[in-house]
């Protein structure tokens, strides 16, 4: 059920991925304003992921999962009413709240369901469903947008709304994940507990800088592709190739990580190659090289993030797992936010190749810091 709901959520949400930058541009947004719209979206998710992760520890996962899906549904409906770039910015702030509700709660729910022995496989299956949704969503959104943005946003709302109904009817309401004593503790005390782990810090650092790099493509690749004469449909399919490769490798890599007993190497090598592929994006001008680069991005992402989810889950107690996952999602959305806010300026001044290159090489450099932190922990 977790995989099914995740698939539905990300199909619906990622239908909007290649469309919102172009939709905002049609409403008169500049390149910097497009970046700031994405930055506002990530700001809301960044600020709220930690406290909402704590809420899922206290109140149980189901309520947060359904709230996140409901907000995603409403986001698509509100986009039908947008008539100016600032409307899109406000709506995307609201979308960030939905992400902060859904992601930490669902990641924690998956870890709650399995023992440590099967964490790699569990996150392999869960994130395969997630990235299958990411693979299907942009292609579907780009194809439907041929008949107009309104139709694409409407179908996105229908898909996510169906997921809310399914989850409300079929997902049981478990008790809160934290016992009474944990519920009486404070956010600050719980946060201090989890940051004492070097493995947690390494995972958060690797996550932040990898999503900083990925955010350069998330926010600006549709505009880059348009300038290269690549159609909206082809842009959606390029994103689909990345997400499909990501989903394809998640399950086998999760099994391999469980059997090898050393997930650290997958984090470090995956993060380094991930940054290198993104740095190469601005050098490609035609569809075929971009398809190959995005396939490499997807494979590297599969190796890195499957291992990060498992290492985080086994590095903290179950009663603060939602908070740890909230920190993880804060790093994801914070990386996207900083990327969208800063790289628009770099791209406007120096071009897309400079922006993508800077983002990718920063990700590669962060791997050294993660390696130092992980070197002092037991292999996992």
DABELQUI-V177565 format. One line per field, one symbol per residue. phi: phi as a letter, one per 40 degrees, with the letter a starting at -180 (. if undefined). psi: psi as a letter, one per 40 degrees, with the letter a starting at -180 (. if undefined). burial: I if it has 24 or more other ideal C-beta (glycine too) atoms within 12 Angstrom, else O. A space follows every 50 residues. Layout:
phi->???
psi->???
burial->???
This chain:
phi->.cccccdcdcccccdcdcccdcccccchccccccccccccdccccccccc ccccccccbgcdccccccccccccdcccccccbadccccccccccccccc cccccccccccccbcddbcdcccccccccccccccccccccccccdchcc cccccdcccccccccccccbcccccdcccdcccccbdccccccccccdcc cccccccccccdcccccdcbcdccccccgccccccccccccdcccdcccc ccccccccccgbcccccccccccdccccccdcccbbccdcdcccccdccc cccccccccccccccbcdcbcccccccdcccccccccccccbcccccccb hcccccccccccccccccccccccccbcda
psi->dddddddddddddedededdddddddeeiidddddddddddddddddedd ddddddddeiddddddddddddddddddddeheidddddddddddddddd ddddddddddddeiiddeddddddddddddedddddddddddddedeidd ddddddddddddddddddddhigiiidhiddddeiiddddddddeehddd dddddddddddddddddddedddddddeehiddddddddddddddddded ddddddddddegeddddddddddddddddedeeheidddddddddddddd dddddddddddddeeiideeddddddddddddddddddddddddddddde iddddddddddddddddddddddddeihh.
burial->IIIIIIIIIIIIIIIIIIIIIIIIIOIOIOIIIIIIIIIIIIIIIIOIII IIIIIIIIIIIIIIIIIIIIIIIIIIIIIIOIOOIOIIIIIIIIIIIIII IIIIIIIIIIIIIIOOOOIIIIIIIIIIIIIIIIIIIIIIIIIIIOOOIO OIIIIIIIIIIIIIOOIOOOIOOOOIIIOOOIOOOOIOOIIOOIIOIIII IIIIIIIIIIIIIIIIIIIIIIIIIOOIOIOIIIIIIIIIIIIIIIIIII IOIIIIIIOOOOIIIIIIIIIIIIIIIIIIIIOIOOOOOIIOIIIIIIII IIIIIIIIIIIIIIIIIIIIIIIIIIIIIIIIIIIIIIIIIIIIOIIOOO OIIIIIIIIIIIIIIIIOIIIOIIOOIOOI
